[in-house]
Amino acid sequence: MIDFIAVDWGTSSFRLWAMEATGQVVAARSSKEGMSTLQRPDFAPALEKHLECLSVSKDIPIVICGMAGAASGWQEAQYIPTPTRLCDIPAHAIKVSGTERDVRILPGGAQCDAARPDVMRGEETILLGAALESGGDGLFCLPGTHSKWARVVNGELVSFSTAMTGELFARLAQGSTLSQFVDSSIFDEDVFVQSVRDAANSPASFTHALFGMRAGPLLNVLAPETIASRLSGLLIGLELAGVRADETGPVSLVSSGPLSRNYQLALKELGLDFQVLDADELVRKGLTFAAQKLWPMPVYH
């Protein structure tokens, strides 16, 4: 039985779960139809296509987090400023107009500090899930195109910062003088770990190290097949150098797959304590909490 639909709509990906009120997954869909591939009129048809594949009736409510609520997304859900109680996020959801379905989009978070301005969309719902899981206090790392580092205290999102690590890797790998050497299908753990150490211990040398990856293969002193691992290690090492200077305490790493592997290796190399949490599980937990607040549902199952 489907009680509600949960959607995490990001910049580059779309993930949908048909859910029971208990938080159990009935069915799932995913695609590359992220916000960056859609114009505003495309959102409703893109969602409807997936709902029809699952035969979801029109009376089933839908809760969405992520970039669908951006200014250039489906319909803007205004940011809520930090500090904010994570459990209050559903109260700020907007109802999407122009559709016969009941669709709500959760707001993002904003840090309205002239010295450290920042925004997030989607990660606040993951942090809500973490708060529901075990109190959720501490320092959270959410790697991605734009990696987020968030501090949560007593269930309140106090502060956060974003590092453009993933985007920088993509830009340098695809549109720079390094492009011809970067093969992301090859991973060299030793090179990666050494590069993390290099960047973290000498961040001022970062731009020189970047050009060294151009010169090294030309001079036959760096193997071309190691360049992707070195680039990733340097960028993540630089990111962690900043975190190590500003933050203390163990890290909750919310990630999976190769990216999680890379961050785990980097955190271990720099002597930072961490635990690994499942992002999909936490975002579903956050979306389930929001659905129960928006449409109180009896739990029969």
C-alpha positions as CSV (number, residue, x, y, z in Angstrom):
1,M,0.0,0.0,0.0
2,I,1.4,3.4,-1.0
3,D,0.7,6.2,1.6
4,F,2.9,8.9,0.1
5,I,5.6,9.6,-2.4
6,A,9.0,10.9,-1.3
7,V,11.3,12.6,-3.8
8,D,14.9,13.8,-3.6
9,W,15.3,16.0,-6.7
10,G,18.9,17.2,-7.1
11,T,20.9,19.1,-9.6
12,S,21.9,16.1,-11.7
13,S,19.6,13.3,-10.4
14,F,16.0,12.4,-9.6
15,R,15.1,9.8,-7.0
16,L,11.6,8.7,-6.0
17,W,10.3,6.3,-3.4
18,A,6.8,5.0,-3.0
19,M,6.4,4.8,0.8
20,E,4.2,3.4,3.5
21,A,3.4,5.6,6.4
22,T,5.8,3.4,8.5
23,G,8.7,4.5,6.4
24,Q,8.9,1.2,4.5
25,V,9.8,1.5,0.7
26,V,7.2,0.0,-1.6
27,A,8.9,0.8,-4.9
28,A,11.6,3.1,-6.2
29,R,12.5,5.0,-9.4
30,S,15.5,7.1,-10.4
31,S,16.8,8.9,-13.4
32,K,19.3,11.6,-14.5
33,E,16.4,14.2,-14.8
34,G,18.0,16.6,-12.4
35,M,17.2,20.3,-12.2
36,S,20.0,21.1,-14.6
37,T,18.3,19.1,-17.4
38,L,14.8,20.6,-17.0
39,Q,13.0,23.9,-17.7
40,R,10.2,24.9,-15.3
41,P,7.4,23.4,-17.4
42,D,9.2,20.1,-17.6
43,F,9.1,19.3,-13.8
44,A,5.4,18.2,-13.6
45,P,5.6,15.9,-16.7
46,A,8.9,14.4,-15.5
47,L,7.3,13.5,-12.2
48,E,4.1,12.3,-13.7
49,K,5.9,9.9,-16.0
50,H,7.4,8.1,-13.0
51,L,4.2,8.1,-11.0
52,E,2.3,6.6,-13.9
53,C,5.0,3.8,-14.1
54,L,4.1,3.0,-10.5
55,S,0.3,3.5,-11.0
56,V,0.2,6.1,-8.3
57,S,-3.4,7.4,-7.9
58,K,-4.0,11.2,-7.9
59,D,-4.9,11.3,-4.2
60,I,-1.5,10.1,-3.0
61,P,0.5,13.1,-1.6
62,I,4.0,13.9,-2.6
63,V,6.8,15.5,-0.6
64,I,10.0,16.7,-2.3
65,C,13.3,18.0,-1.1
66,G,16.2,19.4,-3.1
67,M,16.7,21.6,-6.1
68,A,13.1,21.4,-7.3
69,G,12.6,24.1,-4.8
70,A,15.3,26.4,-6.2
71,A,14.6,29.7,-7.9
72,S,15.3,28.1,-11.2
73,G,13.5,24.8,-10.2
74,W,9.8,23.8,-10.3
75,Q,8.6,26.4,-7.8
76,E,10.7,28.3,-5.3
77,A,10.6,27.2,-1.6
78,Q,12.3,30.0,0.3
79,Y,15.4,29.3,2.4
80,I,15.0,29.2,6.2
81,P,18.0,30.8,8.0
82,T,20.3,29.2,10.5
83,P,20.1,28.5,13.3
84,T,17.0,26.5,12.8
85,R,15.4,23.5,14.5
86,L,15.5,20.6,11.9
87,C,12.1,19.3,13.0
88,D,10.6,22.7,12.1
89,I,11.5,22.3,8.4
90,P,8.1,20.7,7.2
91,A,6.2,23.7,8.6
92,H,7.9,25.8,5.9
93,A,7.0,23.6,2.9
94,I,5.2,25.2,0.0
95,K,2.4,23.7,-2.0
96,V,3.1,23.5,-5.8
97,S,0.5,25.3,-7.8
98,G,-0.9,24.3,-11.2
99,T,-1.1,20.6,-10.6
100,E,-4.1,18.5,-9.5
101,R,-1.8,16.5,-7.2
102,D,-0.9,17.6,-3.7
103,V,2.8,18.3,-4.1
104,R,4.8,19.9,-1.3
105,I,8.4,21.1,-1.6
106,L,10.6,21.5,1.5
107,P,12.7,24.6,1.9
108,G,16.5,24.8,1.9
109,G,18.7,26.3,4.5
110,A,20.6,29.5,4.4
111,Q,23.5,31.0,6.4
112,C,22.9,34.7,6.1
113,D,26.4,35.8,7.3
114,A,28.2,38.4,5.1
115,A,31.5,36.8,6.1
116,R,30.4,33.2,5.4
117,P,27.2,33.2,3.2
118,D,26.0,29.8,2.3
119,V,22.9,27.8,1.1
120,M,21.8,24.2,0.9
121,R,18.9,22.3,-0.6
122,G,18.3,18.6,0.2
123,E,21.0,18.2,2.8
124,E,18.8,19.8,5.5
125,T,16.4,16.9,5.0
126,I,19.2,14.4,5.4
127,L,20.3,16.1,8.6
128,L,16.7,16.0,9.8
129,G,16.8,12.2,9.2
130,A,20.0,12.0,11.2
131,A,18.5,14.0,14.0
132,L,15.6,11.6,14.1
133,E,17.9,8.6,13.9
134,S,20.1,9.2,17.0
135,G,19.8,12.8,18.1
136,G,21.9,13.9,15.1
137,D,24.3,16.1,17.1
138,G,27.8,16.7,15.8
139,L,29.7,17.5,12.6
140,F,28.4,16.1,9.4
141,C,30.1,15.8,6.0
142,L,27.9,15.3,3.0
143,P,30.2,14.9,-0.1
144,G,29.0,15.7,-3.6
145,T,29.3,18.2,-6.4
146,H,29.2,20.8,-3.6
147,S,30.3,19.1,-0.4
148,K,28.5,20.3,2.8
149,W,29.9,20.4,6.3
150,A,27.2,21.0,8.9
151,R,27.2,21.5,12.7
152,V,24.1,20.3,14.5
153,V,23.6,20.9,18.2
154,N,20.5,19.6,20.1
155,G,18.7,19.0,16.9
156,E,19.4,22.5,15.6
157,L,21.3,23.3,12.4
158,V,23.7,25.9,13.8
159,S,26.1,26.5,10.9
160,F,27.4,25.0,7.7
161,S,29.8,25.5,4.9
162,T,30.1,24.4,1.3
163,A,33.2,23.3,-0.6
164,M,33.0,23.1,-4.4
165,T,35.3,20.1,-4.5
166,G,33.2,17.9,-6.8
167,E,32.6,20.7,-9.3
168,L,36.2,21.7,-9.4
169,F,37.2,18.1,-10.1
170,A,34.7,17.9,-13.0
171,R,35.8,21.3,-14.4
172,L,39.5,20.4,-14.2
173,A,39.0,16.9,-15.5
174,Q,36.8,17.9,-18.5
175,G,37.9,21.4,-19.5
176,S,41.4,22.2,-18.5
177,T,45.0,21.5,-19.6
178,L,44.7,18.3,-17.4
179,S,41.8,16.8,-19.3
180,Q,43.9,14.6,-21.6
181,F,45.5,12.9,-18.6
182,V,42.4,12.4,-16.4
183,D,40.9,8.9,-16.5
184,S,38.4,8.6,-13.7
185,S,37.9,4.9,-14.2
186,I,41.4,4.3,-12.7
187,F,41.9,4.6,-9.0
188,D,45.4,4.4,-7.3
189,E,44.9,4.4,-3.5
190,D,48.6,5.1,-2.7
191,V,48.7,8.1,-5.0
192,F,45.3,9.4,-3.7
193,V,46.4,9.1,0.0
194,Q,49.8,10.8,-0.7
195,S,48.0,13.6,-2.5
196,V,45.6,14.1,0.4
197,R,48.6,14.5,2.7
198,D,50.3,16.9,0.3
199,A,47.4,19.2,0.0
200,A,46.5,19.1,3.7
201,N,50.0,19.8,4.9
202,S,50.9,22.4,2.3
203,P,47.6,24.1,1.0
204,A,49.6,27.1,-0.2
205,S,51.2,24.9,-2.8
206,F,47.9,23.7,-4.2
207,T,47.9,25.6,-7.5
208,H,51.5,24.6,-8.2
209,A,50.6,21.0,-7.5
210,L,47.8,21.3,-10.1
211,F,50.2,22.4,-12.8
212,G,52.6,19.7,-11.8
213,M,50.0,17.2,-13.0
214,R,50.3,18.8,-16.4
215,A,54.1,18.8,-16.5
216,G,54.7,15.4,-14.8
217,P,53.4,13.2,-17.7
218,L,55.1,15.4,-20.3
219,L,58.4,14.8,-18.5
220,N,57.7,11.1,-17.8
221,V,57.9,11.6,-14.0
222,L,54.2,11.1,-13.3
223,A,52.2,8.2,-14.8
224,P,49.2,9.5,-16.7
225,E,47.0,6.8,-15.2
226,T,47.6,8.2,-11.7
227,I,46.5,11.8,-12.5
228,A,42.8,11.3,-11.7
229,S,43.7,9.9,-8.2
230,R,46.1,12.7,-7.6
231,L,43.6,15.4,-8.6
232,S,40.9,13.9,-6.4
233,G,43.3,13.5,-3.5
234,L,44.6,17.1,-3.8
235,L,41.1,18.6,-3.9
236,I,39.7,16.5,-1.0
237,G,42.9,17.1,1.0
238,L,42.5,20.9,0.5
239,E,38.9,20.7,1.6
240,L,39.8,18.8,4.8
241,A,42.7,21.1,5.5
242,G,40.1,23.9,5.9
243,V,37.8,21.7,8.0
244,R,40.6,20.6,10.3
245,A,41.5,24.2,10.9
246,D,37.9,25.3,11.8
247,E,36.2,22.3,13.3
248,T,36.7,19.8,16.1
249,G,35.2,16.4,17.1
250,P,34.3,13.2,15.2
251,V,32.8,13.4,11.7
252,S,29.6,11.7,10.5
253,L,30.2,11.0,6.8
254,V,26.9,10.8,5.0
255,S,27.8,9.1,1.6
256,S,28.1,5.9,-0.4
257,G,30.0,4.5,-3.3
258,P,33.5,5.6,-4.6
259,L,33.1,9.1,-3.2
260,S,32.5,7.7,0.3
261,R,35.6,5.5,-0.2
262,N,37.7,8.5,-1.1
263,Y,36.5,10.6,1.9
264,Q,37.0,7.7,4.3
265,L,40.6,7.2,3.1
266,A,41.2,11.0,3.4
267,L,39.7,11.3,6.9
268,K,41.7,8.3,8.1
269,E,44.9,9.6,6.6
270,L,44.5,12.9,8.4
271,G,43.7,11.2,11.7
272,L,40.1,12.4,11.9
273,D,37.6,10.1,13.7
274,F,34.5,9.3,11.7
275,Q,31.4,7.1,11.3
276,V,29.7,6.4,8.0
277,L,25.9,7.0,7.6
278,D,23.6,6.0,4.7
279,A,22.4,9.1,2.8
280,D,19.4,7.3,1.1
281,E,18.2,6.0,4.4
282,L,18.4,9.3,6.2
283,V,16.8,11.3,3.4
284,R,13.9,8.9,3.4
285,K,13.6,9.2,7.1
286,G,13.5,13.0,6.9
287,L,10.9,12.9,4.1
288,T,8.8,10.4,6.0
289,F,8.8,12.7,9.1
290,A,7.8,15.6,6.8
291,A,5.0,13.7,5.2
292,Q,3.6,12.7,8.6
293,K,3.6,16.4,9.7
294,L,2.0,17.6,6.4
295,W,-0.6,14.8,6.2
296,P,-1.0,13.0,9.5
297,M,-1.4,9.3,8.5
298,P,-2.6,6.4,10.6
299,V,0.0,3.7,10.7
300,Y,-1.8,0.4,10.0
301,H,1.0,-1.7,8.6
